[in-house]
Amino acid sequence: MTAHTPPTAPFRDPQLPLAKRVDDLLGRLTLDEKISFLHQFAPAVDRLGVAAFRTGQEALHGVAWMGPATVFPQAVGLGATWNPELVRRVGDAVSKEVRAMRAKDDRVGLNVWAPTVNLLRHPLWGRNEEGYSEDPKLTSAIATAYTHGLRGDHPTYWRTAPVLKHWLAHNNETDRATTSSSVRPRVLHEYDLRAFRETVEAGAVAGVMPAYNLVNGRPNHVSPYLAEHLRTWSDEDLLVCSDAGAPTNLVDAEHYFDTHEEATAASLVAGVDSFTDHGTDSSQITGRLRGALERGLLTEADLDTAVRRQLSVRFRLGEFDPDHDPHGATGEFDTPAHRALAQEAAEQAIVLLKNDGVLPLARDTRIAVVGLLADECKLDWYSGTLIHRSTPLEGLYERFGAERVEFAEGVDRVRLKTSAGAFLHVPVAEGAADEVRGAEGALDPALLAGRTDLPPLTTDAAGTELALVDWGEGVLTLRAPDGRYLSVAEDGCLRASADQPGGWVVQETFRLEPHGDGHLLKHLGTGRHVCVSADGVKVADTDPEVFELVVAERGEEAVARAAAAADVVMVVAGNDPHINGRETEDRTTLCLPGHQERLLRAARAANPATVLALVSAYPYAVDPAELPAVLWTAHGGQAAGTALARVLAGDVCPAGRLPQTWYADDADLPGLLDYDVIGAHQTYLYFEGTPLFPFGHGLSYTSFAYGGLTARAEGETVRVSFSVTNTGDVTADEVAQLYTRAVDASVPRPRRALLDHRRVTLAPGATAELDFDVPLGAFAFWDVAQDRWRVEPGAHELLAGASVEDVRLRTTVMLDGEPALPRAVLTKGLAAAGFDEQSGIEIVDRTKVSGDAVTAAGPETGELVYRACDFGRGVSQVTVEVAGEGTVELSLDGGPALAVLSPAAPTSGPYDYVALSASIAAAGVHDVHLRLRGPLRLAHVGFSG
């Protein structure tokens, strides 16, 4: 007898359409299997030969958390390159390393959570390092490039599946799980949605991750925008993965739902397809899903929709076609090409902010390189472990020779004396291995424990001299002579055990608190004070030790000595990405920390030829007046030091450009939680002051001339051309930028808005002819009166130049557009959130499912203006839909109140609306003014009669 080969299941047949294959596999899954797939860690289904799968592999600027990998510049640094082609190559390299690492470690996932496309609206945001730019056009250009690199170029199979973070309007770490971003319709469409939309529409995005915060009073994890906007931008099934712990936050932190079953069901129905919660333990989420099914809050069809989206991604990744997956054996890891690319990216990210001629440095220059970051190659929370490392000091040694480079770190060298007269002592750790945090990889590095294999600190008569750094606001690190930082492990003992400050909760930071004639030493990670007892030096809740700080040398003394003997001083200042400005912690000021200001002043006093190199994840407000040169780079990854040295030496001509405005003072900034970029005059688009350095700024070692600007409208496109010529004597890149401005705008429009840009390499004397096809939609704005995009007719200025303020050429193009129409209030009324102007107003959720309402933001009165409302031949009644308690006052054109409406009694809840009516008399076109008092929600205003 001949054995029959069982037929191949249709989902295993690569010749069938993707949708049929997905449906076939979905139909074979049991209800319990479908439920299990909705947690981040989906288990295997052995009976079908389906492997386990997890969503989420961090890959923001290299493969993160899973051990050694190529480390590229931070995302904000990639944004500063203004070079989509370069960033595409970076994404390509990262995705190949993902594949190579997965071949050796199946913990490495192919669903990558990158890039971050949140706009850098506010420079004090702790996660500034993760975004590309404050501008939606530049952000989408860079994000699109990175996602195309991550996806790969095969028409069917994806190398990795990128998920964009963090949907939506998310720019604050302060109370991030409970704050609501009030986003008016124009800001929503013209700003926050735009970066996501253009990136998704480019076709290399597998999904998005909702953010922790709320938008207009509704958590992002139940956002109607997922269905109303996101899923209309692509024909692909998009996978929505929750942020870690966010599903639980809906009940525990936000109190938006009463039960976890309700919250989980609402998230799933809104569009969340994979729940990242409780780590690898899926029982909580699967239990909630079963409970929601039993209560009738979900149907199996709801589950099918979410599982189908996940399976679609898995099929595209080639999981079910191992013999056809072109990426299965294409992994590349730490190749010479990747190392060269990391250096190229670091070089292109460097921005020359000011140069009075001191740069580039001559070959025989004697250099003093000083500062807290002069010999550092810092990583951030989303970095891999370094395989290669180059600090500024090492780069300068390599380029100029160690004999021509002097170094002073600028730490304060101190000893800590106890009340008994002894000093803290770091014992010698005989035979201790040098361990790097996270080198072995971890699915959740937040769970990595501190070292306990090293001896705890003791006290003795001599003590150990420690290197003290104040990173700002009194947050200190203390480092032992062997280079290890003082840290606290789970046993509470103080040890010199960390290679760098780091971790989800940093255990290497302290604060000296004045106490009597001395100081208490508070450990910030535990909130406890250091005490000295018979069983050692540890942190505890009682009996804190009072220390005397004995200073052997101030950092500025060493800096001044090194600076005085040099031809040029290079002060390398900036931030540690794990301290004072990071995920979970916003900055409080633009100012450079006081310790680093001291070092800069000391260097400048000792040697006027002092150059400031800022290495940071965000902008600073520094005074460049007395400095001959200033540079900025984000933390540049493994090749940062080599790149900086090559730029300083003139081997590479700097051509990075600022991806966000650098403000001169904290007073220039709006409130961190004010998301109204229009009303609060935020970003280069609306800022009316004088920036320290403008958006798009960056100098070169050569000069460029612009000429021949022409523009003509042809159908749905405006064709723009101009030339750029290298008029200097060195080959260099120029970033040519094209902006627009509506000349006679009927509503507040950007001062200038980026339309496009081009980074070009030009030899001396060479000219590049640049052509741009700008879609007519790029000139549109969101018309709140008509609730759609509209191009305003008339003159639109086009500006070409080297930054938003360095405009070299101008011309004007006339666009037909569509004329403004008055609001048809007789037929549509007024959607309360569709205002033209507001003061003291917050947008909130009309219901938990959809819609917006408005309310006064505080105890004071809130005011709203709706321009050009057409009452036709006349109305006799106004009707408002309100909930809560308070009053609505209506007037026309700023005149006296025509109607004051208030519920007779507070409504039973914030979503229980009542209709209130009053008599008014109005005809023709007028501006409607509304004044709100009290905790009243207004959803709609109608007119009749």
PyMOL commands that set and color helices and strands:
alter all, ss='L'
color gray80, all
select helices_A, chain A and resi 10-12+18-28+31-37+46-48+75-81+84-104+128-130+136-151+185-201+220-222+225-228+230-232+246-252+260-270+283-294+300-316+336-348+392-400+402-404+445-447+555-564+594-606+637-649+666-668+683-686+776-779+825-828
alter helices_A, ss='H'
color red, helices_A
select strands_A, chain A and resi 41-42+53-54+57-58+111-116+161-167+180-181+207-210+214-215+218-219+239-240+351-355+367-370+405-408+412-417+423-425+458-460+466-470+476-479+485-488+494-498+510-515+518-523+528-533+536-540+546-553+568-574+610-615+629-633+704-714+717-726+732-742+753-762+767-775+781-783+788-790+794-801+807-815+830-831+837-839+841-845+852-856+862-870+875-884+887-892+897-901+914-922+925-933+936-944
alter strands_A, ss='S'
color yellow, strands_A
deselect
rebuild
show_as cartoon
